[in-house]
Amino acid sequence: MRIRLKGARVLDPGNIDGFKDIIISDGVIDALMDPCIELPPVSQSSSESNREVQPSVYTPENDSITDIDITGMVVVPGLIDMHVHLREPGHEYKETIKTGLKAAAKGGFTAVCAMPNTSPVNDNNSITAFMVSRAKELVNSSLSSNDSTRGSGVCRLYPVGAITKELKGESLCEYGDMKRAGIVAISDDGRPVENARVMRRAMEYAKGLELPVISHSEDINLARDGAMNEGITATRLGLKGIPNAAESTVIMRDIALAELTGASVHIAHVSCEESVDAIRNGKKRGVKVTAETAPHYFTLTDEAVARYDTNAKMNPPLRTERDRQAVIDGLVDGTIDIIATDHAPHSPLEKDVEFDRAAFGIVGLETSLGLSMQLVQDGRLSFGDLINKMSKKPALILGINNDLKVGNPADITVIDTNSFWSVNPKTFLSKSRNTPFTGFSLKGEVYMTIVGGKIAYQRD
């Protein structure tokens, strides 16, 4: 079956911005056409289709096509989330690879990067191979079916390997073996690599394999026993705080190590002003540093914790309004390259407890786009800038070609930019419901996610 997406604006920043019909055949983009012209016959070879098609003759009896009218919507390269926690293996009661990838597809993501803090840890090629195999099994099962039931499909998975064995910060993992098994980056996310010498060796090893090093930047001695941001709100609530310096000082160290080694370092979940300043200064010096933040850091402040809401407990914590504005400024001027989710599902067992005992983390795959669209509506980012940060730049960092070009895999996100919707955790496809955004009214919603030419998700 061939598919034609018709009537929409096609936006691939730096490549296309205009109204095009997209023809999808055998899992790839077969043609990009001006609207309201006849369709080309099925390409005889990939070389023949490796161009924008402007056909003049088409005989319908020689071909079959399914038209999908998405007039008024925007087609973009598939969104990519560089930072999710899928919990499998080991904590499947919170999330599984299947439920996580289904939630990601609903959120418009055609690919996600799974962090290694599973149980057992993804610190060897056997665990990596298991994750890759499980994801491929799910994707192939979805692609082999013509069932386009809403939410029936999943997206692609790219595992992130551990920096150190068992995340202990001591012995390096075998990155070469793990890369051959499928990892696209390394990180001890969830824990920092405290020993600077170990982190240096990790960067040197990763550089030779062209693997980005994703830094969980946290001084655990400064952060120890902290439950939220250090400040007035924490004092009022009687909770121990985590200062900005617990994050920014380790970011400064890892930027210095990247400068020393020439490696590429990616700073995870940036939350505060000092961190943005450190990254900005590193980039000015020519260091190979990129950075991400998450929607909760440019949407909420530590006031969200005022009623001891454990769904607003995360690490790093929500900061002040000044920090929130600094994060937005970092997104606007390019200091922060990526918007990721840090999707961290937890069950009520970890969240429905006293605040200082509750687990850190929130789910984010199904709310990320809607929350991030607020930056466009507020005039802080253009829509193209947003797609760069949620699709193109992650692809560039990971070495993935997701351009909307003839011959490329048909990994596509269709966005209804005018849709209003309300966040309702009961409708989540994720196993977990730990979100502080319940009841938020948002504008901008995923209409359809296409992975490998098949519909992985379609909005009701």
N, C-alpha and C positions, 0 to 999 in steps of 0.2 A: 504494500500500500504506500502511496505517496501522499504527502500532506502539503497543502498550501495555506500558509498564514497570510491573510489578506486584510488590507485596510488600515494597518497600523503604521505608526512612525517607527522606524528602525534606527536605533541609536547605538553605535559602537564607537565610543570616543576616540578620535584620531583617525577613524576610518570612514564611518558612514553616519550621516544624520539627515534622514529624509524618508519619504514614504516609498516603501518597497514591498512587494510580495516576496515571501521566502518559500522556496520549494524544498521539501525535505524528502529524501529517498534513501533507503538502505542505511539509515542512521546518520547520514551526513547532509550538509547543506548542498543541494544539487543546483540551485539557481537563485539569483537575486534579480528581481525583475521590476520594471516600472509597473504600476498598477494598471489594470484594465487592458492588458494585452494577452495574446494567446500564449499557452504554455508550450515549452519545448518538449520534444520527445525525450524518452529516457536516454541519458548519456551512454555512449558506447564504451567510453573509457574515462578514467579519472582525468587524463590530460585534456580531453575534449571539454570537460566541464569546469576546468580550472580558470574560469573567467566569469565576469558578469554577463548574463545572457540577455540578449535583446532579440527574441525570435520573431519571425514573420509568418511562419506556417506551422500549424499544429492540427493533427487529425485525432479527435477524441477517441475513435475506436481503437487506436493503437496504444492507449494508455488509460490508466484509472487514477483518480485523484480524489482526496477528501478535502473539501474547502472548510477552513475555520475562519469565520469572520470575526476579527478582533478590532474593528473600527473604533477609533477613539482611545486605543491603548498604545503602550510603548513596548517594543521588543528590544531586549538588551542581551548582551552575552551573559551566559549563566552566572549567577552570583556564586562566590566562593568564600567560605568561612574558614579562616586559618586557625581557629581556636575553639574546639568543642571537646567535651568529655562525654564519651558514649558508654562508659562504665562496664562494657563487656570486653574481656572476661572478668568475672569476679563479683560484680555488683549488679546483676541483671534485674534485681527487684527495683532498682532506680531507673534504669534505661538499658536497652539492648542496642546492638548495632542496627537491627531492623527498625525498632521504634524511633531511634535517633535519626536514621536516614529518611524515614517517612516524614518526621517532623521537619527535617531540613528541606525536603522537597516542597512541603506546604509553605515554608518560609521563602521559597524562591531560589534555594541553593541547589546547584547542580553538582557541587562537590564540597566536601568538608575535610578538614585535617583533624584527626583524632589524637588527643594528647595521650602520653604513655602511662599515666598513673592509674593503670588498671591493676587487677590482682589475679595472676601475677603481672608484674610490671612488663611493659613492652620494651625489654632491654636485651632481646636476642632475636635472631632471625626466625625462630620457631613461632614466637608470639606474633611477630610481624606477619609471617606467612598465614597464620590462622586468621588474622583480621582481614587481610587482603582477600583470602579465599572466601570468607564468610560474606564480605561485601559483594564480591563478584557473583557469588551464588545468588544473592538477592537481586542484583541488577539484571543478571541474565534471566532469572525467573520472570522479572517484570518485563523485560524486553521481548521475551518469547511469547508473551501473552498479548492478545489484542484487547484485553480488558482495560479500558481507560477510566474505570471507576475512580471517582475523586479520592485521592489519597492512597491509591492502591500501589503506587510506585515508590521507588527509593532513588537516592542520588549516589554519586560516586564517593569513595572513601580513600583518602590519602593518609596513611599512618605517620605519626611523628614518633621517632624513637627516643629512648631515654639517653641522656648524656652520661649518666653513671649507673652502675649496676644497682638495682633495687632502689634507685633514687637516693642513695646514701651519701652522694657527694664525694666518693672516695676513688673507686676504680672506673676507668672509662669502659664503655661498651665497645663492641666490635662494629663500628659504623659501616665499614665496607660490606660485611655480610648482611647487615640490616638494610643497607641501600639496595643491594641486589634483591632482597626480599620485598622491597617496596616502600621504605620510608622516604620522605621528601625533606625532612628537617630533623633536628634533634632538640630536646628540651627536657629539663627535669621539672616541668611545670607542676605546680602544687607545692614544690619545695625549691629553695634557692641552692645553687652550688656555692657553698660558703667559702671554700678554699680557692683563693685567687689563682694559685699555681695549677690546680686541677682544671679550672675554667680556661686558663691559658692553653694548656695541653689539648683540651677539647676543641678549642677554636683552631689550633694548628692542624689537628687531625681532620676536622670538618672542612677546613679550607681546601685541603688536597682533594676532597671528594665533592667539592662544590655544594655542600650542605649548609643551609642557613642554621645558625644557632639561635634558638628562641630563649630569651632570658626571662625567667621568673625573678624579678628584681625585688628582693626583700631581705632586710637585715633582721633575722629572726630574734636577735637579742633585743633590738629596739621594739619589735612588734610583739614580743612574748606576752601571752595572756590578754592581749588586746582584743576587743570585741567590735569596735567601731572606730571612726575617726577621732583623733585626739582634738578636743576643742570644747566649746561652750555646751553643745548638746550632750556630749558624753558626760561632762561634769554634772549637768542637770539630771541626767538619768542614772547617775551613779555607776557608770560603766567605764572600764579601763580602755584608754584610747590607744590608737596606733598613729604615730606622727608621720607627716609627709616624708621626713628624712629616712624613715625605714625603707621607703621605696627609692627615693632619688639618689641616695648615696651609693647604692648598689648599681643603679643605672650608670652613674658616673664611672664606677669601676669597670663595668663591662664595656663601656664605650672606649675607655682607655686601653683595655685589653684588645679590643678589635683594632684600635689604631696601632698597637704594638705588633699584632700578628698579621694584619691585613685581611682578617676574616670578615665575613658578613654576619652581623648580629642584628637580631630583630627583638625589640623590646615589647614584651606582652603587657596587656591591660594597664595602660598609662592612666593615672587618676588625678595627678596634682600638678600645680604650677611649676614647682621646682624640677620635676621630671621633664616637662615640656621644654623648659629652658635648657636643661642639660642635653637633650636630644638635638635641639636647634643649634646649640654651640658645636656639638659633634659633627653635624652635617656641614656647618660652615668650615670646619677644619678638613673636610673631605673624608671623614671616616665612613666606612660602609655600614651605616646604621639606618634601619627602618624601624617603624613603630606602629603600634595599634592601640586603639581604645575601644570601649564597648558602649552601646547606647545608654546604659544606665549612668555612665560617668558624665555624659553631656545632657542628661535629662533630669536626673535627681540630685539632691544634696543629702547631707547627713540628717536633715530634718525629717526625711522619710522614715527614720528609725524612732521618731518621737514617741510612738505608742508601742515600743518594743516589738515592732514587726520583724520577725525573723526572716521573712521573705526579702527584706531589704538588707540582710547581713551578707556581705561578700568580702573577698580578699583580693586586691586591696579594697578598703572600705569606701563607701560614698564619702565625698569630701565636702568642702564649703562651696558657697556660690562663687567665690573668687577662683577656686580651682576649676569649677565647672566651666566658667567663662574662659579660663586659660586653655582648657582642653579643646573647646570650640575654636579658639584662636589658632591652636596648633593644627586642627583639621583644615581651617581656612587657608593658612599660609603654607601648608604642605609639610610641616614638621611631623605631623602624624599622618602616615601613609594609608593606613588600613582601618576600616571599621569591622571588628570581629564581634562575636557574641560572648565568648567565654561561657558557653552553654554548660551549666553545672547542675544536672538534675539531682534532687534529693527527695526521699520519701518523707511522709509525716513523722516517721521514727526519728529523723535527724532534725526536723524543723519545728515540730510541735512540742517544744521544750523551752526551758528558761533561755533567755536571749544569750547569756554568756556561755551556755552549753550547746547552743545550736550550731549546726554545720554552716560553713561559709558557702555561698554560691546561689545563683538563680538560673532558671531556664531562660533561653533567649532566642532560639531559632525561629520561633513563629511570630515574634514581635519585632524583630530587628529592623526589617525594612520600614514598617509603619512608623516606628520611633525615629528612625534616621531621616525619613521624609520630612520631619518637622524642621530639619536644618534647611531644606529647600524652601519650604513654605515661609520660613522666617527670613529668607534672603541671605543666609550665611553661605550656602553652597549652591552652585547650579546643579541641575539634575545630572548633567554629564560628569561633574566632579564627584557626585555621590556614587555613580556607577563605577567610576575609576576606583574609588576607595572600597567598594564592595565586590568588584569583579576583576577589573583589569590589573590593578596593582597587585592583588594577591596572586593572580596568574603569573605576573612577571616575576615576582619573588620566588615562586615555586617552579618556574620553568614550564608552565602550562600554556599552550596556545589556544585561547578560547575566542579568537577573533571570529566575527560573523563574516566568514569568507567561504566561497565555494570550495568544497572538498574537505572542510573542517568538520569534526563531529558536531551534530546538531544538539548542542547543550545550550538551551535558550530559556530565558525568563521573560514572561509576558506580565507587564505591570499595568494595573488600572489605577492611574494616578489621581483619578477623581472620586474614587470609592471611599465612603466613610464607613468605619466599622468600630466596634467596641471590643476590647480585649476580654475574652471569656475563657478562663482556663479549662472549663468543662469541655470545650471544643478542641483542645490541644491533642495532637497525635503523639506527643511525647508521653512517656509513662508518668512523668512527674509534673507537678503543678506549682512549683515554688517560684512565683513571680510577684513582684511588688506593683505590677501594672494593671491588675484587675480593675475593670471598669473604665480604663483610659479610652477616650474617644480619639481615633487616629484617622488620618486621611492618606490614602495610598495603600494599595493591597495587591498581593500576588493574585493574578488571575489564572496563570498556567505555568507549569514548570515542565520543560521537555528535556529528557536525558537520553542521549543516543537515539534521537529521532522518535522516541515514544513519550506519550504523555504520562509523566510521573505524578502530577497533581493538577487538578482543575477545580477551580472554585465553584461552589454550588450557585 
